[in-house]
């Protein structure tokens, strides 16, 4: 058991975002080292349910975090993100783990706050100097942004929009395998939006480029922040209009039409990809 107070998924329902100086009192700490997050552990493995430290300050954990950022408030308690120096010893009962490896076990509320923390720390680490003149950046007090005191350029946290789309053909859904997927995993198609492109245009282009298929009736579904490292997944549904599957081998290793009662291994429930697939199966059961 971890010897320090911890906060699990239920503590983050109703999270309200904020910036600037945090309220006084004990805080939920999202602490990162080399891109990994500190969570309660047992024998080196993340404990279930996944939990992050809850403490008056990080020093009480024996840690000395750098560049802390106030994220907002959950259940009346502040949430803070910070970077932990490599030399700090890991407290007993805690260990650093990849956020990607934990997200399916976190629950949606905790994952959303942990994802926000990861994106803020990624931005903090990659915008310490001005991209225009190279001068050190400073925190902008009135919003989450960094200001260059030399040339006055303002840098906001980077967000990279991507579309993700469930393409259906009658009672079938188009699912594909990318080389990076886990063994046997299939998912809906996705891709990043290009400069000057609308979200709908991106849906048409990505489906065409990856599978050779044309779609119609493109409709917005939902969106999900995806902090790997700073994406926003914008979900759509669409219908097959024309064409047969011709896989782009530089993007995919396979793509097929699947019926609702014969699906392959699919993504975890917390993902928008799974929500799109659940929409398809629900539509077909209805």
C-alpha positions as CSV (number, residue, x, y, z in Angstrom):
1,X,0.0,0.0,0.0
2,X,1.2,3.5,-0.7
3,X,2.2,5.4,2.5
4,X,1.2,8.8,1.1
5,X,-2.3,10.2,0.5
6,X,-3.6,9.6,-3.0
7,X,-6.5,10.6,-5.2
8,X,-8.2,8.2,-7.6
9,X,-10.7,8.5,-10.4
10,X,-13.7,9.6,-8.3
11,X,-11.9,12.7,-7.0
12,X,-11.9,14.4,-10.4
13,X,-15.6,14.4,-11.3
14,X,-16.7,17.9,-12.1
15,X,-13.2,19.3,-12.7
16,X,-13.2,23.0,-13.5
17,X,-10.2,24.3,-15.4
18,X,-8.2,27.3,-14.3
19,X,-4.8,29.1,-14.5
20,X,-2.7,31.4,-12.6
21,X,-2.1,31.0,-8.8
22,X,-3.8,28.0,-7.1
23,X,-6.0,28.2,-4.0
24,X,-4.3,27.4,-0.7
25,X,-4.5,23.9,0.7
26,X,-3.6,20.3,-0.2
27,X,-3.5,19.6,-4.0
28,X,-3.7,16.8,-6.5
29,X,-0.3,16.5,-8.0
30,X,0.4,15.4,-11.6
31,X,4.1,14.9,-11.5
32,X,6.1,14.0,-14.7
33,X,9.6,12.7,-15.3
34,X,10.7,12.2,-18.9
35,X,7.1,12.1,-20.1
36,X,6.0,9.6,-17.4
37,X,3.5,10.3,-14.6
38,X,3.9,9.4,-10.9
39,X,1.1,7.1,-9.6
40,X,0.6,4.9,-6.7
41,X,2.1,1.5,-7.2
42,X,2.5,-2.0,-5.8
43,X,5.6,-4.0,-6.5
44,X,6.5,-1.5,-9.2
45,X,3.2,-1.8,-11.1
46,X,0.5,0.8,-11.1
47,X,-2.0,0.2,-8.4
48,X,-5.7,-0.2,-9.2
49,X,-7.5,2.0,-9.2
50,X,-4.9,4.4,-10.6
51,X,-4.2,7.3,-8.2
52,X,-2.0,10.4,-8.1
53,X,-0.5,12.1,-5.0
54,X,-2.7,14.4,-2.8
55,X,-0.5,16.5,-0.6
56,X,0.1,20.0,0.8
57,X,3.2,20.4,-1.4
58,X,5.5,18.2,-3.4
59,X,8.3,18.6,-0.9
60,X,6.2,16.4,1.5
61,X,6.7,13.7,-1.0
62,X,10.5,14.1,-1.0
63,X,10.3,15.7,-4.4
64,X,11.4,19.1,-5.7
65,X,9.2,19.8,-8.8
66,X,10.1,22.5,-11.3
67,X,7.8,24.9,-13.2
68,X,4.5,24.0,-11.5
69,X,1.3,24.9,-13.3
70,X,-2.2,25.3,-11.8
71,X,-4.6,23.3,-13.9
72,X,-7.9,23.9,-12.1
73,X,-10.0,22.6,-9.3
74,X,-11.6,19.1,-8.7
75,X,-14.0,18.6,-5.8
76,X,-12.8,21.9,-4.3
77,X,-9.1,20.9,-4.4
78,X,-6.4,22.4,-6.6
79,X,-4.8,20.3,-9.4
80,X,-1.1,21.0,-10.1
81,X,1.2,19.7,-12.8
82,X,5.0,19.9,-12.5
83,X,8.2,18.3,-13.7
84,X,10.3,16.2,-11.3
85,X,14.1,16.4,-11.7
86,X,15.8,13.1,-12.7
87,X,17.9,13.1,-9.5
88,X,14.9,13.1,-7.1
89,X,14.3,9.6,-5.5
90,X,11.0,8.1,-6.1
91,X,8.9,7.9,-2.9
92,X,8.1,4.4,-1.6
93,X,4.8,3.1,-2.9
94,X,4.9,5.2,-6.0
95,X,6.4,4.9,-9.5
96,X,6.5,6.6,-12.9
97,X,4.5,5.1,-15.7
98,X,3.6,6.0,-19.3
99,X,0.3,7.8,-19.5
100,X,-0.6,5.9,-22.6
101,X,-0.2,2.7,-20.8
102,X,-2.5,3.8,-18.0
103,X,-5.3,5.6,-19.7
104,X,-7.6,2.5,-20.0
105,X,-7.3,2.0,-16.3
106,X,-7.7,5.6,-15.2
107,X,-11.4,6.3,-15.8
108,X,-12.4,9.1,-18.0
109,X,-12.5,11.9,-15.4
110,X,-8.9,11.3,-14.1
111,X,-7.6,10.7,-17.7
112,X,-9.0,14.1,-18.8
113,X,-7.2,15.9,-16.0
114,X,-4.0,13.8,-16.4
115,X,-4.1,14.5,-20.1
116,X,-4.4,18.2,-19.6
117,X,-1.5,18.1,-17.2
118,X,0.6,16.2,-19.8
119,X,-0.2,18.6,-22.5
120,X,0.6,21.6,-20.3
121,X,3.9,20.1,-19.3
122,X,4.8,19.3,-22.9
123,X,4.1,22.9,-23.9
124,X,6.1,24.2,-21.0
125,X,9.1,22.1,-21.9
126,X,9.1,23.0,-25.6
127,X,8.3,26.7,-25.3
128,X,11.0,27.8,-22.8
129,X,12.5,30.0,-25.5
130,X,11.0,32.3,-28.1
131,X,10.6,30.6,-31.5
132,X,11.1,33.9,-33.2
133,X,14.1,35.6,-31.5
134,X,15.4,32.9,-29.1
135,X,14.9,34.9,-25.9
136,X,13.7,33.2,-22.7
137,X,9.9,33.2,-22.3
138,X,8.0,34.3,-19.2
139,X,4.6,33.3,-18.0
140,X,1.7,35.6,-19.1
141,X,-0.2,36.4,-15.9
142,X,-3.7,36.8,-17.3
143,X,-4.0,33.6,-19.4
144,X,-2.3,30.3,-20.1
145,X,0.4,31.6,-22.4
146,X,4.0,32.5,-22.6
147,X,5.3,36.0,-23.5
148,X,8.6,36.9,-25.1
149,X,9.8,40.0,-23.2
150,X,12.1,40.8,-26.2
151,X,9.9,40.7,-29.2
152,X,6.4,40.4,-27.5
153,X,5.5,37.1,-29.3
154,X,2.8,35.2,-27.4
155,X,2.8,31.3,-27.4
156,X,-0.2,29.3,-26.4
157,X,-0.3,25.6,-25.7
158,X,-0.1,23.8,-29.0
159,X,-3.2,21.8,-30.1
160,X,-3.0,19.6,-33.2
161,X,-6.5,18.8,-34.6
162,X,-7.1,15.4,-36.1
163,X,-10.3,13.8,-37.5
164,X,-11.4,10.3,-36.6
165,X,-14.3,8.8,-38.6
166,X,-16.6,5.8,-38.6
167,X,-17.4,4.9,-42.2
168,X,-20.4,2.6,-42.6
169,X,-21.8,0.6,-45.5
170,X,-25.2,-0.8,-44.7
171,X,-24.6,-3.1,-41.8
172,X,-20.8,-2.9,-41.9
173,X,-18.2,-0.6,-40.5
174,X,-14.7,0.1,-42.0
175,X,-11.9,-0.8,-39.6
176,X,-8.2,-0.8,-40.2
177,X,-4.9,-1.8,-38.7
178,X,-1.9,0.5,-38.5
179,X,1.6,-0.9,-38.0
180,X,1.8,0.6,-34.5
181,X,-1.4,-1.1,-33.2
182,X,-1.3,-3.9,-30.7
183,X,-1.6,-7.4,-32.1
184,X,-5.0,-8.0,-33.7
185,X,-6.2,-4.5,-33.0
186,X,-8.4,-2.7,-35.6
187,X,-9.9,0.8,-35.3
188,X,-11.6,3.5,-37.3
189,X,-9.6,5.8,-39.6
190,X,-8.0,8.9,-38.4
191,X,-5.5,11.6,-39.6
192,X,-4.3,15.1,-38.9
193,X,-5.8,18.2,-40.4
194,X,-3.6,20.0,-42.9
195,X,-3.2,23.8,-43.1
196,X,-6.1,25.5,-44.9
197,X,-8.2,22.4,-44.7
198,X,-11.7,22.1,-43.1
199,X,-12.4,19.1,-40.8
200,X,-14.9,17.7,-43.4
201,X,-12.3,18.0,-46.2
202,X,-9.9,16.2,-44.0
203,X,-12.4,13.3,-43.5
204,X,-12.8,12.9,-47.3
205,X,-9.0,13.1,-47.9
206,X,-7.9,10.8,-45.2
207,X,-10.4,8.0,-46.1
208,X,-9.5,8.4,-49.8
209,X,-5.7,8.4,-49.2
210,X,-5.7,5.4,-46.7
211,X,-8.3,3.1,-48.3
212,X,-9.3,4.5,-51.8
213,X,-12.9,4.9,-50.7
214,X,-15.2,8.0,-51.2
215,X,-17.6,8.9,-48.5
216,X,-20.8,11.0,-48.2
217,X,-23.1,12.3,-45.4
218,X,-20.2,13.4,-43.2
219,X,-21.6,14.3,-39.7
220,X,-20.0,15.5,-36.5
221,X,-20.1,13.0,-33.7
222,X,-18.0,14.2,-30.7
223,X,-14.4,15.3,-29.8
224,X,-11.8,14.1,-27.3
225,X,-8.5,15.6,-26.2
226,X,-5.7,13.1,-26.9
227,X,-2.5,14.1,-25.0
228,X,0.0,12.1,-27.1
229,X,1.4,14.6,-27.0
230,X,-1.1,17.4,-27.9
231,X,-3.9,16.3,-30.2
232,X,-7.6,17.0,-30.3
233,X,-9.5,14.1,-31.9
234,X,-12.7,15.4,-33.7
235,X,-15.0,12.5,-34.4
236,X,-17.3,12.1,-37.4
237,X,-19.6,9.5,-39.0
238,X,-19.8,9.0,-42.7
239,X,-21.3,6.7,-45.3
240,X,-19.7,4.8,-48.1
241,X,-20.3,6.5,-51.4
242,X,-18.0,4.7,-53.9
243,X,-14.9,2.6,-54.3
244,X,-13.4,-0.6,-53.1
245,X,-10.7,-0.9,-50.4
246,X,-7.2,-0.3,-51.7
247,X,-4.9,0.1,-48.6
248,X,-2.1,2.6,-48.6
249,X,0.8,0.5,-47.3
250,X,2.7,3.5,-45.9
251,X,-0.2,4.1,-43.5
252,X,-2.0,0.7,-42.9
253,X,-1.3,-3.0,-43.0
254,X,-5.0,-4.0,-43.5
255,X,-8.5,-2.5,-43.8
256,X,-11.8,-4.4,-44.0
257,X,-15.6,-4.1,-43.6
258,X,-16.9,-5.7,-40.4
259,X,-20.4,-6.5,-39.2
260,X,-21.5,-5.6,-35.7
261,X,-21.7,-9.2,-34.6
262,X,-18.2,-10.1,-35.9
263,X,-15.8,-7.3,-34.8
264,X,-12.1,-7.9,-34.2
265,X,-10.2,-6.6,-31.2
266,X,-11.1,-2.9,-30.9
267,X,-9.8,0.1,-28.8
268,X,-10.5,0.6,-25.1
269,X,-13.9,2.1,-24.0
270,X,-12.4,5.5,-22.9
271,X,-11.3,6.3,-26.5
272,X,-13.4,8.2,-29.0
273,X,-12.6,5.4,-31.5
274,X,-14.4,2.9,-29.3
275,X,-17.3,5.4,-28.8
276,X,-17.7,5.6,-32.6
277,X,-17.7,1.8,-32.9
278,X,-20.2,1.6,-30.0
279,X,-22.4,4.0,-31.9
280,X,-22.3,1.7,-34.9
281,X,-23.1,-1.4,-32.9
282,X,-25.8,0.4,-31.0
283,X,-27.4,1.7,-34.3
284,X,-27.3,-1.9,-35.7
285,X,-28.9,-3.3,-32.5
286,X,-31.5,-0.6,-32.4
